[in-house]
Amino acid sequence: MKKPTSSPILRTLWACVCLLAVAACSPKASQQTQFITLRGETMGTTYTVKYLPPDNQVETLIPEEIQIQQQLNILLADINRQMSTYDPESEISRFNRLNSGESLDISADFAHVLNEAVALHARTEGALDITIGPLVNVWGFGPDKSITHAPDAAALAAARQKVGLDKIRIEPQENGAKLSKLAEGVALDLSAIAKGFGVDKLAQHLDSLDVQHYLVEIGGELRGKGYNAQGAPWRVGIETPQAAQQGSSQIVITLQQQALATSGDYRNFRTDEAGQRVSHIIDPASGMPIRHRLASVSVVADTATTADGLATALFVLGEDKALALAEQHGWAVFVIVHNGDGFRTEMSSAFKQLIP
């Protein structure tokens, strides 16, 4: 689960995402009704949902906007109840407190996110690892804020011994799964993927209400469906950190029933005793915070869950490996790279096709 904005656990966007067309959907529909915007707080950040009610709103008995927002808030609260390490009674927190050999029955959504993360782990050469909790905690990016310095060699080695997908087992059940802990001290952390799942969950609810045109956003992660006021797919801008200071987007892409997620460490980090930046994104292979030239990785995928998980994993791997895997798998990936005092950008072949 993503961390609160005031906490370094939140995987903030390092490439700012700017919404460029958010007032309405299709030209015909925009003449009949106003585009509705709902805003709120969740997962330590904010969400925005923009949607156009169907033309046959009365016939389909779609709820009023206040009812829809209540429904969305219930869905988001349920995700936190399952996957937030900041809620001591959440499913993930209860699992993290288990002893080796113990199991927990988990909900269907939690199981879905775990299975998606396991699949992405395989496709990213282990760069996405949901058992990274011990490393996140030992570096002071977990719920325990009393840790403000780097771990010593012994503490780091002990934490690394607790990381690995071979230390958990997920067994499908009728209404979820049975999640077992196979080694002492194993702790899950879903901060690299849960926010994207939240976006998908809200989008799926709008789909169930027959909403054809919407844009859902949680903390910068996006999923769009339908058209904007110009009758074109949703257009979003990705900004470099320098461009963000000037308020101008660097590149514009279209989202055609797709999602966009970004990972990086341009804003979310802490400074150690020597004045060096310490990234909140940990490499599960080395156990160390990421240190390379990447400022951010943005990924466009069919779901925000996939985009979110891939963005973090590819950021861990670094520029060259990220782009190589993107070409191998046909992923739409855009990277911003530190280049001296400035930044440069690279993109995969699939990403280029999204530029209008």
C-alpha positions as CSV (number, residue, x, y, z in Angstrom):
1,M,0.0,0.0,0.0
2,K,1.2,3.5,-0.7
3,K,2.4,5.5,2.2
4,P,1.0,8.8,3.5
5,T,2.2,11.9,1.7
6,S,4.1,13.0,4.8
7,S,5.8,9.6,4.9
8,P,8.7,8.4,2.7
9,I,6.9,5.2,2.1
10,L,4.6,6.8,-0.5
11,R,6.0,6.1,-3.9
12,T,5.5,9.6,-5.2
13,L,5.7,10.5,-8.9
14,W,9.1,11.9,-9.9
15,A,7.8,12.7,-13.4
16,C,4.8,15.0,-12.8
17,V,1.7,14.0,-14.7
18,C,-0.4,16.9,-16.0
19,L,-4.0,16.3,-17.1
20,L,-4.6,18.3,-20.3
21,A,-8.2,17.6,-21.2
22,V,-10.6,17.0,-18.2
23,A,-13.7,19.1,-18.8
24,A,-15.9,16.8,-20.8
25,C,-16.0,13.8,-23.0
26,S,-17.6,13.5,-26.4
27,P,-18.8,16.6,-28.2
28,K,-22.4,15.3,-28.4
29,A,-22.5,14.4,-24.7
30,S,-20.9,17.6,-23.6
31,Q,-23.8,19.6,-25.0
32,Q,-26.3,17.6,-23.0
33,T,-24.8,17.4,-19.5
34,Q,-21.9,18.6,-17.4
35,F,-18.8,16.5,-16.7
36,I,-18.8,15.5,-13.1
37,T,-15.7,15.7,-10.9
38,L,-15.2,13.9,-7.6
39,R,-12.2,14.5,-5.3
40,G,-11.1,12.9,-2.1
41,E,-8.2,11.5,-0.1
42,T,-6.9,8.0,0.0
43,M,-3.7,6.0,0.6
44,G,-2.0,9.1,2.0
45,T,-2.6,11.1,-1.2
46,T,-5.6,12.4,-3.2
47,Y,-7.9,11.0,-5.9
48,T,-9.8,12.6,-8.7
49,V,-12.5,11.0,-10.8
50,K,-14.0,12.8,-13.8
51,Y,-16.9,11.1,-15.6
52,L,-19.8,11.8,-17.9
53,P,-23.1,10.2,-16.9
54,P,-24.7,8.1,-19.6
55,D,-27.3,9.7,-21.8
56,N,-29.9,7.3,-20.4
57,Q,-29.1,8.1,-16.8
58,V,-32.7,8.1,-15.7
59,E,-33.4,4.8,-17.4
60,T,-30.4,3.1,-15.9
61,L,-31.0,4.7,-12.5
62,I,-27.3,5.6,-12.2
63,P,-26.8,7.0,-8.6
64,E,-26.4,10.7,-7.9
65,E,-22.8,11.9,-7.7
66,I,-22.8,12.0,-3.9
67,Q,-23.9,8.3,-3.9
68,I,-21.2,7.4,-6.4
69,Q,-18.5,9.1,-4.3
70,Q,-19.7,7.2,-1.3
71,Q,-19.4,4.0,-3.2
72,L,-15.9,4.9,-4.4
73,N,-14.8,5.8,-0.8
74,I,-16.1,2.4,0.4
75,L,-14.0,0.6,-2.3
76,L,-10.9,2.6,-1.4
77,A,-11.4,2.0,2.4
78,D,-11.7,-1.7,1.7
79,I,-8.4,-1.7,-0.2
80,N,-6.7,0.0,2.8
81,R,-8.3,-2.5,5.1
82,Q,-6.6,-5.3,3.1
83,M,-3.3,-3.9,2.0
84,S,-2.1,-0.9,4.1
85,T,0.9,-1.5,6.3
86,Y,-0.2,1.6,8.2
87,D,-3.4,-0.1,9.5
88,P,-2.3,-2.6,12.2
89,E,-5.5,-4.6,11.6
90,S,-5.3,-4.8,7.8
91,E,-4.9,-8.2,6.2
92,I,-1.3,-7.4,5.2
93,S,-0.3,-6.2,8.7
94,R,-1.9,-9.3,10.3
95,F,0.1,-11.5,7.9
96,N,3.3,-9.7,8.6
97,R,2.9,-10.4,12.3
98,L,2.5,-14.2,11.7
99,N,5.1,-16.6,12.7
100,S,6.8,-19.0,10.3
101,G,4.5,-21.9,9.4
102,E,1.3,-19.9,10.0
103,S,-1.3,-18.9,7.4
104,L,-4.0,-16.3,6.9
105,D,-7.2,-16.4,4.7
106,I,-7.1,-13.3,2.5
107,S,-9.7,-11.6,0.4
108,A,-10.0,-12.0,-3.4
109,D,-8.7,-8.5,-4.2
110,F,-5.6,-9.0,-2.0
111,A,-5.0,-12.3,-3.7
112,H,-5.4,-10.8,-7.1
113,V,-2.8,-8.1,-6.4
114,L,-0.4,-10.7,-5.0
115,N,-0.7,-12.9,-8.0
116,E,-0.2,-9.9,-10.4
117,A,2.9,-9.0,-8.4
118,V,4.2,-12.5,-8.7
119,A,3.7,-12.5,-12.4
120,L,5.5,-9.2,-12.8
121,H,8.3,-10.4,-10.6
122,A,9.0,-13.1,-13.2
123,R,8.8,-10.7,-16.2
124,T,11.1,-8.2,-14.6
125,E,13.9,-10.6,-13.5
126,G,12.9,-10.2,-9.8
127,A,13.0,-6.4,-9.7
128,L,9.5,-6.3,-8.3
129,D,9.4,-8.2,-5.0
130,I,6.5,-7.8,-2.6
131,T,8.5,-9.5,0.1
132,I,10.8,-6.5,0.3
133,G,9.2,-5.3,3.6
134,P,12.2,-6.2,5.8
135,L,14.5,-4.1,3.6
136,V,12.0,-1.2,3.5
137,N,11.7,-1.3,7.3
138,V,15.5,-1.6,8.0
139,W,16.2,1.5,5.8
140,G,13.5,3.5,7.7
141,F,10.9,3.7,5.0
142,G,8.4,1.6,6.8
143,P,5.7,2.5,9.4
144,D,8.4,2.7,12.1
145,K,9.7,6.3,11.8
146,S,12.2,5.9,14.6
147,I,14.8,4.6,12.1
148,T,16.6,7.6,10.6
149,H,20.0,6.2,9.6
150,A,21.4,3.5,7.4
151,P,21.5,0.0,8.8
152,D,24.8,-1.6,9.7
153,A,26.1,-4.6,7.8
154,A,24.7,-7.1,10.2
155,A,21.2,-5.6,10.2
156,L,21.2,-5.3,6.4
157,A,22.3,-8.9,6.0
158,A,19.6,-10.1,8.4
159,A,16.9,-8.2,6.4
160,R,18.1,-9.6,3.1
161,Q,17.7,-13.2,4.4
162,K,14.0,-12.5,4.9
163,V,13.3,-11.4,1.3
164,G,12.2,-13.8,-1.5
165,L,9.0,-15.1,-3.0
166,D,10.1,-18.6,-2.0
167,K,9.3,-17.6,1.6
168,I,5.5,-17.3,1.0
169,R,2.8,-19.5,-0.5
170,I,-0.4,-18.4,-2.1
171,E,-3.1,-21.1,-2.4
172,P,-6.4,-20.2,-4.2
173,Q,-9.6,-20.6,-2.3
174,E,-13.3,-20.0,-3.2
175,N,-13.4,-16.4,-2.0
176,G,-9.8,-15.4,-2.0
177,A,-6.6,-17.3,-1.0
178,K,-4.7,-18.9,1.8
179,L,-1.5,-17.0,2.3
180,S,1.3,-18.8,4.2
181,K,4.5,-17.6,5.7
182,L,7.3,-20.1,5.2
183,A,10.2,-18.2,7.0
184,E,10.4,-16.1,10.1
185,G,10.4,-12.4,9.7
186,V,8.9,-12.2,6.2
187,A,7.0,-9.0,5.6
188,L,5.0,-7.9,2.5
189,D,5.0,-4.4,1.1
190,L,2.6,-3.6,-1.7
191,S,3.5,0.1,-2.1
192,A,4.7,-0.5,-5.7
193,I,1.3,-1.8,-6.9
194,A,-1.6,-1.1,-4.6
195,K,-2.3,2.4,-5.7
196,G,-2.6,1.2,-9.3
197,F,-5.0,-1.4,-8.2
198,G,-7.0,1.3,-6.5
199,V,-7.3,3.1,-9.8
200,D,-8.5,0.0,-11.5
201,K,-11.0,-0.7,-8.8
202,L,-12.6,2.7,-9.2
203,A,-12.6,2.4,-13.0
204,Q,-14.3,-1.0,-12.8
205,H,-17.0,0.4,-10.6
206,L,-17.7,3.2,-13.2
207,D,-17.8,0.5,-15.9
208,S,-20.5,-1.3,-13.8
209,L,-22.6,1.8,-13.9
210,D,-22.3,2.0,-17.7
211,V,-20.1,5.1,-17.7
212,Q,-18.4,5.2,-21.0
213,H,-16.2,8.3,-20.6
214,Y,-14.0,8.8,-17.5
215,L,-10.6,9.6,-16.2
216,V,-9.5,8.2,-12.8
217,E,-6.5,9.4,-10.9
218,I,-4.9,8.4,-7.6
219,G,-1.7,10.2,-6.6
220,G,-0.8,10.7,-10.3
221,E,-1.6,7.2,-11.5
222,L,-4.2,7.4,-14.3
223,R,-6.7,5.3,-16.2
224,G,-8.8,6.7,-19.0
225,K,-11.7,5.5,-21.0
226,G,-13.7,7.1,-23.8
227,Y,-13.1,10.6,-25.2
228,N,-12.4,14.2,-24.2
229,A,-14.3,17.3,-25.2
230,Q,-12.7,17.3,-28.6
231,G,-14.0,13.8,-29.3
232,A,-10.4,12.4,-29.0
233,P,-8.8,10.0,-26.5
234,W,-7.7,11.5,-23.2
235,R,-4.4,13.4,-23.5
236,V,-2.0,13.6,-20.6
237,G,1.4,15.4,-20.4
238,I,4.5,14.0,-18.7
239,E,6.8,16.7,-17.4
240,T,10.5,16.6,-16.5
241,P,11.4,18.0,-13.1
242,Q,12.8,21.1,-14.8
243,A,9.7,21.5,-17.0
244,A,7.5,21.1,-13.9
245,Q,9.0,24.1,-12.3
246,Q,8.0,26.1,-15.3
247,G,4.6,24.6,-15.5
248,S,5.0,23.3,-19.1
249,S,4.6,19.7,-20.1
250,Q,7.4,18.1,-22.0
251,I,5.5,15.4,-23.9
252,V,1.9,14.6,-24.6
253,I,0.4,11.1,-25.0
254,T,-3.0,9.7,-25.5
255,L,-4.7,7.1,-23.3
256,Q,-7.1,4.9,-25.2
257,Q,-8.7,2.7,-22.5
258,Q,-5.2,2.5,-20.9
259,A,-3.5,3.4,-17.7
260,L,-0.3,5.5,-17.0
261,A,1.9,5.1,-13.9
262,T,5.2,6.7,-13.0
263,S,7.9,5.7,-10.5
264,G,11.0,7.6,-9.4
265,D,12.9,9.3,-6.6
266,Y,13.1,12.9,-7.7
267,R,11.0,14.1,-4.7
268,N,10.7,11.2,-2.3
269,F,14.0,10.6,-0.5
270,R,15.8,11.4,2.6
271,T,19.3,12.7,3.2
272,D,21.9,10.7,5.2
273,E,24.5,11.9,7.7
274,A,26.9,12.6,4.8
275,G,24.4,14.7,3.0
276,Q,23.7,12.0,0.3
277,R,20.3,11.3,-1.0
278,V,18.8,8.0,0.0
279,S,16.1,6.7,-2.3
280,H,13.0,5.1,-0.9
281,I,13.0,2.6,-3.7
282,I,15.1,-0.5,-2.7
283,D,16.7,-3.0,-5.0
284,P,15.7,-6.4,-3.7
285,A,18.8,-8.0,-5.2
286,S,21.3,-5.8,-3.4
287,G,19.2,-4.7,-0.5
288,M,20.4,-1.1,-1.1
289,P,18.5,2.0,-2.1
290,I,18.6,2.7,-5.8
291,R,21.5,4.8,-7.1
292,H,21.6,5.4,-10.8
293,R,20.9,8.1,-13.3
294,L,17.2,7.5,-13.7
295,A,14.9,10.2,-12.5
296,S,11.7,8.5,-13.4
297,V,10.0,5.7,-15.4
298,S,6.5,6.0,-16.9
299,V,4.6,3.0,-18.2
300,V,1.4,2.8,-20.2
301,A,-0.5,-0.5,-19.9
302,D,-4.0,-1.9,-20.1
303,T,-4.4,-1.7,-16.3
304,A,-3.1,0.7,-13.7
305,T,-2.1,-2.3,-11.6
306,T,0.3,-3.5,-14.3
307,A,1.6,-0.1,-15.1
308,D,2.2,0.7,-11.4
309,G,4.2,-2.5,-10.8
310,L,6.2,-2.3,-14.0
311,A,7.1,1.4,-13.4
312,T,8.7,0.5,-10.0
313,A,10.4,-2.7,-11.3
314,L,11.9,-0.9,-14.3
315,F,13.1,2.0,-12.2
316,V,14.9,-0.6,-10.0
317,L,16.6,-2.1,-13.1
318,G,17.9,1.2,-14.5
319,E,17.8,2.9,-17.9
320,D,19.5,0.3,-20.1
321,K,17.8,-2.8,-18.8
322,A,14.4,-1.1,-18.5
323,L,14.4,-0.1,-22.2
324,A,15.8,-3.5,-23.3
325,L,12.9,-5.3,-21.5
326,A,10.4,-2.8,-22.9
327,E,11.5,-3.6,-26.4
328,Q,11.5,-7.4,-25.7
329,H,8.0,-7.4,-24.3
330,G,6.5,-4.5,-26.3
331,W,5.9,-2.3,-23.2
332,A,5.2,1.4,-23.6
333,V,7.9,3.0,-21.5
334,F,9.2,6.5,-21.1
335,V,12.3,7.3,-19.0
336,I,13.8,10.6,-17.7
337,V,17.5,10.4,-17.0
338,H,19.7,12.7,-15.0
339,N,22.2,14.2,-17.5
340,G,24.7,16.5,-15.7
341,D,22.7,19.5,-14.4
342,G,19.7,18.6,-16.6
343,F,17.7,15.7,-17.9
344,R,17.3,13.7,-21.1
345,T,14.6,11.4,-22.2
346,E,14.3,8.0,-23.9
347,M,11.3,6.0,-25.0
348,S,10.4,2.5,-26.2
349,S,9.0,1.8,-29.7
350,A,5.5,1.1,-28.2
351,F,5.5,4.4,-26.3
352,K,6.3,6.4,-29.5
353,Q,3.0,5.1,-30.9
354,L,1.1,6.9,-28.2
355,I,2.3,10.3,-29.2
356,P,-0.4,12.1,-31.2
